[in-house]
Amino acid sequence: MAWLSPMIWPFLRVLAVFTSAPIFSSKAFPLRSRIALAFFISLASQASLQDQPLISLSSPEALGAVMQQVGIGLAIGFTVRLVFAAVELAGEIVGFQMGLNFASFFDPSFNTQSSAVARFFAHMAAFMFIVANGHLLVIMAVVKSFTAFPVDQNFLEALKVMKLYELGSHLFSSGFWIALPIVGMLMFVNLAMGVVSRVAPQMNIYAIGFPITLTAGLICIAAVLPMLDQPFFALMTQTLDLFMK
């Protein structure tokens, strides 16, 4: 049990992260590979996890420890998912303003239905997550979480410290801030078309409005996309800092 106890608790926490976090929880990532990678990470992290409590699997504390590891792992994956959701929300707002929200489809990899612009923003967030080693940052947050939330800690006390309910407001505020430049530019385009329709009533504004709005939206996305990494990594750092105290 002295050999098994330090291994089983990091394994459960990492496996819970792989179940809920984006990229890791994708159906393209086989279940056996997740289990093997979670076991390898728990084995490799033993050098940095010192003085871990010894909890026997037959003791009354084992059930509480299992619930705590799974809960904290799901919380870490949930916070990472919120960062991706903020970027997707920005895409939904931009698509609604551009008039492209009718171009929605079902994504079988995530079992969700979203618009084309939201899926584009989500794919850009996934690319930035992989290229900037965001997956390594998540794994480091899991290992560091054993210092902030040790195995023998009460799970309700851990939830009180995390304050995950406050992340919902950050989700909406961050999504609106990311979409604000594009939305502001599209509102200016709509205002300009409204002035044109009043100056030249003979012009069919409904016939030319959609192509102009669509073109202006695509130009704004191309201009704002290179700056998307700054709010994305700021959100990622802010959320994962909850587990790396």
C-alpha positions in Angstrom: 0.0 0.0 0.0 2.9 2.3 0.6 3.8 1.9 -3.1 0.3 2.0 -4.4 -1.2 5.0 -2.4 1.2 7.7 -3.9 0.4 6.4 -7.4 -3.4 6.0 -7.3 -4.4 9.5 -6.2 -2.4 11.4 -8.9 -3.6 8.9 -11.4 -7.3 9.5 -10.6 -6.8 13.3 -10.7 -5.0 13.3 -14.0 -7.5 10.9 -15.5 -10.4 13.2 -14.4 -8.6 16.1 -16.1 -8.3 14.1 -19.3 -12.1 13.3 -19.1 -13.2 17.0 -18.9 -10.5 19.2 -20.5 -10.7 20.2 -24.1 -8.3 18.4 -26.6 -7.7 15.7 -24.0 -11.3 14.7 -23.9 -11.7 14.6 -27.7 -13.0 11.4 -29.2 -9.9 11.4 -31.4 -7.9 10.6 -28.2 -8.5 6.9 -27.5 -9.5 5.9 -24.0 -6.6 3.4 -23.6 -4.2 6.2 -24.5 -5.7 8.5 -21.9 -5.4 5.9 -19.2 -1.8 5.0 -20.2 -0.8 8.7 -20.4 -2.4 9.4 -17.0 -0.5 6.6 -15.4 2.8 7.8 -17.0 2.2 11.3 -15.7 1.4 10.1 -12.2 4.5 8.0 -12.3 6.7 10.8 -13.5 5.4 13.3 -11.0 6.4 11.1 -8.0 9.7 12.9 -7.7 8.0 16.2 -7.1 5.2 14.9 -4.9 6.8 14.6 -1.5 5.2 13.6 1.8 2.0 12.4 0.3 -0.5 10.9 2.9 -0.8 7.1 3.0 -4.5 6.2 2.6 -5.3 2.5 2.4 -7.9 1.5 -0.2 -9.8 -0.4 2.5 -10.0 2.5 4.9 -13.0 4.7 5.4 -11.1 7.7 4.1 -10.5 6.0 0.7 -14.0 6.9 -0.7 -13.6 10.6 0.3 -10.1 10.7 -1.3 -11.4 9.2 -4.6 -14.2 11.8 -4.7 -11.8 14.6 -4.0 -9.3 13.5 -6.7 -12.1 13.1 -9.3 -13.7 16.4 -8.3 -10.5 18.5 -8.4 -9.6 16.9 -11.7 -12.9 17.7 -13.2 -12.7 21.2 -11.8 -9.3 21.8 -13.6 -10.7 20.5 -16.9 -13.8 22.6 -16.4 -11.8 25.8 -16.0 -9.8 25.1 -19.2 -13.2 24.4 -20.9 -14.4 27.8 -19.8 -11.5 29.5 -21.5 -12.4 27.8 -24.8 -16.1 28.6 -24.2 -15.2 32.3 -23.8 -13.5 32.3 -27.3 -16.5 30.3 -28.7 -18.9 32.9 -27.2 -17.0 35.7 -28.9 -17.4 33.8 -32.2 -21.1 33.4 -31.6 -21.5 37.1 -31.0 -19.4 38.0 -34.1 -21.4 35.5 -36.2 -24.7 36.9 -35.0 -23.6 40.4 -35.9 -22.3 39.3 -39.3 -25.5 37.4 -40.1 -23.7 34.0 -40.3 -25.4 32.4 -37.3 -27.7 30.5 -39.7 -24.6 28.5 -40.8 -24.6 26.2 -37.9 -23.8 22.5 -37.8 -23.3 19.6 -35.4 -19.8 18.8 -34.4 -19.6 15.0 -33.5 -16.2 15.4 -31.8 -17.7 17.7 -29.1 -21.4 16.6 -29.4 -22.4 20.3 -29.7 -24.1 22.4 -32.4 -22.6 25.9 -33.0 -22.2 28.4 -35.8 -19.4 28.4 -38.3 -17.7 31.5 -36.9 -17.8 30.0 -33.3 -16.2 26.8 -34.5 -13.6 28.8 -36.4 -12.7 30.6 -33.2 -12.7 27.4 -31.3 -10.3 25.8 -33.7 -8.0 28.8 -33.5 -8.0 28.5 -29.7 -7.2 24.8 -30.0 -4.3 25.6 -32.3 -2.9 28.2 -29.9 -3.4 25.8 -27.0 -1.2 23.1 -28.7 1.4 25.4 -30.2 2.0 27.3 -27.0 2.3 24.1 -25.0 -1.0 24.7 -23.2 -1.3 21.0 -22.6 2.0 21.1 -20.6 0.6 24.0 -18.6 -2.5 21.9 -17.7 -0.3 19.0 -16.6 1.8 21.3 -14.5 -1.3 22.7 -12.9 -2.4 19.2 -12.0 0.9 18.4 -10.3 1.0 21.8 -8.5 -2.6 21.3 -7.4 -1.4 18.6 -4.9 0.3 21.5 -3.0 -2.7 23.7 -3.0 -5.2 20.9 -2.5 -3.6 17.9 -0.8 -5.1 14.5 -0.9 -6.4 14.5 2.7 -8.2 17.8 2.3 -12.0 18.1 2.5 -13.4 18.5 -1.0 -16.0 21.0 0.0 -13.2 23.1 1.5 -11.3 22.9 -1.8 -14.4 24.1 -3.7 -14.7 27.0 -1.3 -11.1 28.0 -2.1 -11.5 27.6 -5.9 -14.6 29.8 -6.2 -15.5 28.3 -9.5 -18.8 30.2 -9.5 -16.9 33.4 -10.1 -15.6 32.1 -13.4 -19.0 32.4 -15.0 -18.9 36.2 -15.0 -15.4 36.0 -16.5 -16.7 33.8 -19.2 -19.2 36.4 -20.5 -17.1 39.4 -19.9 -14.1 37.9 -21.6 -16.2 36.8 -24.6 -17.6 40.2 -25.0 -14.2 41.9 -24.7 -12.8 39.6 -27.4 -15.7 40.3 -29.8 -15.9 44.0 -29.0 -13.6 45.4 -31.8 -15.4 43.4 -34.4 -18.9 44.2 -33.1 -18.0 47.9 -32.9 -16.8 47.9 -36.5 -19.9 46.0 -37.7 -22.2 48.5 -35.9 -20.4 51.3 -37.6 -21.0 49.6 -41.0 -24.7 49.1 -40.2 -24.9 52.8 -39.2 -23.3 53.8 -42.4 -25.7 51.7 -44.4 -28.6 53.2 -42.5 -27.4 56.7 -43.5 -27.0 55.6 -47.1 -30.6 54.2 -47.2 -31.9 57.6 -45.9 -29.8 59.6 -48.4 -30.6 57.3 -51.4 -34.0 55.7 -50.8 -34.0 54.2 -54.3 -31.0 51.9 -53.3 -32.1 48.5 -52.2 -30.2 48.3 -48.9 -31.4 44.7 -48.2 -29.8 43.5 -51.4 -26.4 45.0 -50.7 -26.4 45.0 -46.9 -25.6 41.3 -46.3 -22.6 41.2 -48.7 -21.2 44.4 -47.2 -21.7 43.2 -43.6 -20.2 39.8 -44.4 -17.1 41.3 -46.2 -16.6 43.8 -43.4 -16.9 41.0 -40.8 -14.3 38.8 -42.5 -11.9 41.8 -42.8 -12.3 42.5 -39.1 -11.7 38.9 -38.2 -8.5 38.8 -40.2 -7.4 42.0 -38.5 -8.2 40.9 -34.9 -7.2 37.2 -35.2 -3.4 37.9 -34.7 -4.2 39.6 -31.4 -6.4 36.7 -30.1 -3.5 35.1 -28.3 -3.2 37.8 -25.6 -6.7 37.4 -24.1 -6.6 33.7 -24.5 -3.4 33.1 -22.6 -4.4 35.7 -20.0 -7.5 33.8 -19.4 -5.7 30.5 -19.3 -3.1 31.8 -16.8 -5.9 33.3 -14.6 -7.9 30.1 -14.4 -5.0 27.7 -13.9 -3.5 30.0 -11.2 -6.3 28.8 -9.0 -4.6 25.4 -8.7 -1.0 26.5 -8.7 -0.9 28.4 -5.4 
